[in-house]
């Protein structure tokens, strides 16, 4: 199963989501910037 990570911005909050062939889920939320999210999850680039 392939898993891809994406950064999503909603209402000035950034979150990391995981997408697989079985669906999507929020991995972590509460980042203040895209750069902060990338430091924690560089695979979301």
JOWO-V334654 format. One record per residue. N is the residue number from 0. RES is the residue in one letter. SS is DSSP state (H for helix, E for strand, C for the rest). OMEGA is omega in degrees with one decimal (999 if undefined). D_FIRST is the distance of its C-alpha to the first C-alpha in Angstrom with 2 decimals. Layout:
BEGIN
N;RES;SS;OMEGA;D_FIRST / N;RES;SS;OMEGA;D_FIRST
END
This chain:
BEGIN
0;X;C;179.5;0.00 / 1;X;C;179.1;3.80 / 2;X;C;177.9;6.48 / 3;X;E;-179.3;9.98 / 4;X;E;179.6;13.24 / 5;X;E;173.8;16.41 / 6;X;E;-179.3;19.97 / 7;X;E;177.9;21.72 / 8;X;E;178.3;25.49 / 9;X;E;177.6;27.17 / 10;X;C;177.7;30.89 / 11;X;C;174.6;31.23 / 12;X;E;179.4;28.46 / 13;X;E;178.1;25.28 / 14;X;E;176.3;21.96 / 15;X;E;174.6;18.44 / 16;X;E;177.2;15.72 / 17;X;E;179.6;11.96 / 18;X;E;175.2;10.21 / 19;X;E;176.8;6.82 / 20;X;C;179.3;6.98 / 21;X;C;178.5;8.62 / 22;X;E;-178.0;11.15 / 23;X;E;177.2;12.71 / 24;X;E;175.6;14.59 / 25;X;E;179.2;17.31 / 26;X;E;179.5;16.69 / 27;X;E;179.9;20.32 / 28;X;E;176.4;23.34 / 29;X;E;177.2;26.93 / 30;X;E;-179.1;26.97 / 31;X;C;-179.6;30.24 / 32;X;C;177.1;29.17 / 33;X;H;-179.6;26.36 / 34;X;H;177.9;27.52 / 35;X;H;178.6;27.26 / 36;X;H;179.6;23.65 / 37;X;H;177.0;22.84 / 38;X;H;-179.4;24.67 / 39;X;H;-177.1;22.43 / 40;X;C;-178.3;19.09 / 41;X;H;179.0;19.81 / 42;X;H;178.1;16.21 / 43;X;H;-177.4;16.96 / 44;X;C;999;19.57
END
